[in-house]
Amino acid sequence: MRLTVDEMEYQLINSLLVDNLENENIKKLKEKLNLQYIESNNISQKKRDATKNATKARTETSRIKIENTINLARLENKKLTTYSLAKLSGVSYNTAKKYKHLLEI
């Protein structure tokens, strides 16, 4: 099971564990929590850049698909909804919603 905590929650949990360090199981839990917290914040800059570039490429691909679908529909004088835009362009409904403003131009 994974658990996502922010900095404040981590500090709170850590302080609760420190107060009860006499229990051996709590000592082990605190060590494990500290190790996982350190590992989760240890993402390299190279990995962050790769993720950013991949997101940019996906976004650009989706935008191009949507713009092409809108232009084609306008040439054919078809009325598009967000749902039909998503189906025709091959993107998800939520992605099509992000470009809803292009339908109104």
C-alpha positions, 0 to 999 in steps of 0.5 A: 500500500502506498501513502502520500504525505506532504511535508507537514504530515510527515513532520507530524507523523515523525513527531508522534513516532519519536514520542513512542520510541520505546516500542521496538515496532515503532522504532522499525516503522520510524526507520522505514518511514524515514528511508522511504521519505528520503527515497521519494525526494531523491528524484534526479534532475535528469528524470524530472527533465525527461518527465517534463519533455514527455508531458510536453510531447503528449500535450502537443500531440493531443493539441494537433489531433484536436486542431486537425479534427476541428478544422476538418469538421469546419470544412464539412460544416459539422457541429462538434461537441466536446464528446464528438471532438474526443471521439473523432480526434482519439483523445479522452473526454477530459483532454478534449474539455481542455481545448473546448475554447477552440470549438467556440472560435 
